[in-house]
Amino acid sequence: MESAKEESRLWRRAGTEGAVKRALYIDCCIRGKQSRTRKVAEAFLAALPKTWKVTTVNLMREDLRPLSGEFFAGREELLQTGKIDDVRFDRARQLAAADLVVIAAPFWDMSFPALLKIYIENVSVEGITFRGTEEGLRGLCRAERCVFLTTRGAAYAPGDPMEQALPYLRAIQKFFGFGALDCVAADGLDLDGADADALVAEACARAAALAETL
């Protein structure tokens, strides 16, 4: 399997040569095969046109660490000395080179699992995924679309302060420079009387329909 560094190099070259489009699937479906969110993601990926080459980053299998202590200090030293080609930033390069970013994560504790936040912390690298300018921050990621796939036990209207996943990802969309953010959510799965299977199936159909347009 190609390293993330080699993969991102090939992705950038493919983009300049008009070759296969590259999709990065960030899997944060904590419950694995039992995950309802993963069902929605699988429907999306199955319907994605074959012109897309999909690479999966399974966050449950990644060696992800929060930015703290010596781990954080080592990162800061690399950035301050301009060593952004270090292997530590391979995942950031991989994200920056993707043409499409797909994130699958369930609704947990008003947003999403901590693993996804830790991943975002690690790929937020100045000079790779964003840059500071005199006008402010500018995203450097090439993806024209970011798709967020999720499932929620309750139902949340747009703008509900109890739902913080989408507002956060909309900020990340601007921060990284993604062209657009689409969300497919299965809502109200755990409410009394809800037909969870039917709601998930309906979200799978919407996810597939979105994928077919890409």
C-alpha positions as MATLAB code, in Angstrom:
seq = 'MESAKEESRLWRRAGTEGAVKRALYIDCCIRGKQSRTRKVAEAFLAALPKTWKVTTVNLMREDLRPLSGEFFAGREELLQTGKIDDVRFDRARQLAAADLVVIAAPFWDMSFPALLKIYIENVSVEGITFRGTEEGLRGLCRAERCVFLTTRGAAYAPGDPMEQALPYLRAIQKFFGFGALDCVAADGLDLDGADADALVAEACARAAALAETL';
ca = [
       0.000    0.000    0.000;
       1.312    3.467   -0.866;
       2.354    5.698    2.007;
       0.256    8.816    2.531;
       3.247   10.882    1.360;
       3.727    8.953   -1.874;
      -0.010    8.831   -2.394;
      -0.421   12.592   -2.110;
       2.468   13.141   -4.555;
       0.776   10.886   -7.093;
      -2.558   12.630   -6.450;
      -1.079   16.040   -7.200;
       0.532   14.749  -10.390;
      -2.715   13.068  -11.449;
      -4.561   16.358  -10.924;
      -2.212   18.192  -13.274;
      -2.447   15.469  -15.889;
      -6.248   15.297  -15.876;
      -6.227   11.671  -14.758;
      -8.415    9.820  -12.253;
     -10.105   11.957   -9.603;
      -9.150   11.188   -6.015;
     -11.615   10.825   -3.152;
     -10.475   10.638    0.465;
     -12.911    8.778    2.729;
     -12.414    9.599    6.414;
     -14.096    6.798    8.366;
     -14.992    7.712   11.944;
     -17.749    5.091   12.309;
     -16.821    4.031   15.832;
     -19.124    1.009   16.011;
     -17.623   -0.614   12.942;
     -19.891   -3.080   11.172;
     -22.732   -2.219   13.561;
     -22.538    1.467   12.659;
     -25.631    2.973   11.079;
     -23.495    5.822    9.778;
     -21.274    3.351    7.961;
     -24.329    2.007    6.122;
     -24.966    5.492    4.766;
     -21.291    5.852    3.828;
     -21.249    2.502    2.056;
     -24.300    3.508    0.012;
     -22.573    6.749   -0.967;
     -19.309    5.068   -1.951;
     -21.061    2.298   -3.892;
     -22.867    4.899   -6.011;
     -19.807    7.065   -6.606;
     -18.900    6.974  -10.323;
     -15.970    4.719  -11.218;
     -13.992    7.759  -12.317;
     -13.194    8.243   -8.632;
     -10.341    6.416   -6.897;
     -11.221    6.131   -3.207;
      -8.649    5.955   -0.425;
      -9.922    5.211    3.080;
      -8.483    6.626    6.294;
      -9.926    4.505    9.107;
      -9.521    6.698   12.174;
     -10.015    3.742   14.519;
      -6.859    2.177   13.077;
      -4.762    5.328   12.836;
      -2.100    6.184   15.401;
      -3.802    9.448   16.302;
      -2.559   11.503   19.239;
      -3.820   14.806   20.632;
      -1.468   17.764   20.287;
       0.039   18.009   23.751;
       3.315   17.670   25.629;
       6.414   16.475   23.784;
       4.327   15.380   20.801;
       3.100   18.943   20.333;
       6.556   20.429   20.990;
       8.091   18.200   18.321;
       5.507   19.322   15.801;
       6.095   22.985   16.630;
       9.832   22.595   16.149;
       9.306   21.049   12.700;
       7.000   23.889   11.674;
       9.257   26.625   13.024;
      12.230   25.221   11.101;
      10.202   24.866    7.898;
      10.372   21.065    7.790;
       6.843   20.555    6.464;
       8.078   17.705    4.256;
       8.468   15.559    7.395;
       6.627   12.234    7.415;
       4.563   13.526   10.317;
       2.619   15.730    7.890;
       1.876   13.028    5.314;
      -1.807   12.907    6.237;
      -2.107   16.667    5.799;
      -0.603   16.386    2.311;
      -2.991   13.551    1.523;
      -5.977   15.674    2.533;
      -4.736   18.730    0.631;
      -4.328   16.708   -2.588;
      -7.802   15.100   -2.576;
     -10.412   16.214   -5.117;
     -13.280   15.051   -2.885;
     -13.360   14.599    0.899;
     -15.971   12.292    2.441;
     -16.399   12.269    6.217;
     -18.568    9.672    7.964;
     -19.121   10.139   11.689;
     -22.097    9.643   14.024;
     -23.599   12.357   16.209;
     -21.902   12.071   19.603;
     -22.045   14.518   22.514;
     -23.501   17.365   20.451;
     -21.028   16.928   17.578;
     -18.970   13.859   16.598;
     -16.425   11.463   18.166;
     -13.193   12.963   19.491;
     -11.158   10.916   17.012;
     -12.338   13.133   14.177;
     -11.323   16.297   16.036;
      -7.888   14.811   16.740;
      -7.493   13.952   13.054;
      -8.420   17.515   12.091;
      -5.897   18.868   14.612;
      -3.165   16.749   13.055;
      -3.908   17.722    9.450;
      -4.204   21.444   10.226;
      -0.728   22.352    9.029;
       0.236   25.836    7.852;
       1.755   25.659    4.396;
      -0.077   22.417    3.544;
      -3.797   22.669    4.329;
      -3.966   26.400    5.059;
      -1.823   29.519    4.991;
      -1.845   32.752    6.935;
      -1.927   35.872    4.758;
      -2.245   39.612    5.358;
      -5.947   39.238    4.573;
      -6.370   36.322    6.988;
      -6.318   32.544    6.704;
      -6.547   30.948    3.248;
      -7.346   27.288    2.680;
      -4.953   25.324    0.491;
      -6.925   22.101   -0.011;
      -7.941   21.420   -3.614;
     -11.219   19.557   -2.922;
     -14.194   21.252   -4.556;
     -16.610   19.212   -2.424;
     -16.702   17.863    1.108;
     -19.494   15.439    2.003;
     -20.489   14.803    5.622;
     -22.479   11.631    6.309;
     -23.995   11.165    9.752;
     -26.760    9.611   11.838;
     -28.452   11.124   14.870;
     -30.605    9.621   17.565;
     -32.703   12.788   17.901;
     -33.919   15.279   15.320;
     -32.329   18.713   15.021;
     -33.579   21.660   13.002;
     -31.015   23.779   11.134;
     -29.334   26.167   13.555;
     -30.241   24.173   16.669;
     -27.493   25.007   19.223;
     -27.574   21.401   20.424;
     -26.109   20.310   17.091;
     -22.519   21.510   16.738;
     -21.079   19.085   14.173;
     -22.258   20.977   11.099;
     -21.267   24.468   12.322;
     -17.797   23.171   13.114;
     -17.399   21.479    9.735;
     -18.651   24.592    7.930;
     -15.835   26.499    9.634;
     -13.387   23.763    8.598;
     -14.728   24.013    5.027;
     -13.650   27.658    4.916;
     -10.436   27.043    6.878;
      -9.194   24.300    4.530;
     -10.654   25.858    1.392;
     -13.141   23.161    0.413;
     -15.422   24.404   -2.347;
     -18.714   23.212   -0.856;
     -20.050   21.163    2.037;
     -22.933   18.713    1.602;
     -24.542   16.853    4.500;
     -26.678   13.721    4.444;
     -28.115   12.887    7.863;
     -30.479   10.228    9.157;
     -32.315   12.004   11.979;
     -34.499   10.847   14.864;
     -33.376    7.208   14.835;
     -33.840    6.701   18.569;
     -37.071    8.632   19.100;
     -40.086    6.734   20.402;
     -41.949    5.076   17.541;
     -39.220    5.746   14.974;
     -38.598    3.174   12.257;
     -34.814    3.409   12.412;
     -34.233    0.958    9.582;
     -36.498    2.920    7.262;
     -34.862    6.220    8.196;
     -31.395    4.823    7.540;
     -32.550    3.343    4.234;
     -33.946    6.733    3.198;
     -30.646    8.434    4.092;
     -28.778    5.771    2.118;
     -30.912    6.584   -0.912;
     -30.178   10.309   -0.560;
     -26.475    9.610   -0.134;
     -26.426    7.443   -3.263;
     -28.303   10.081   -5.259;
     -25.753   12.717   -4.211;
     -22.823   10.462   -5.124;
     -24.211    9.841   -8.591;
     -24.018   13.578   -9.327;
     -20.282   13.798   -8.620;
];
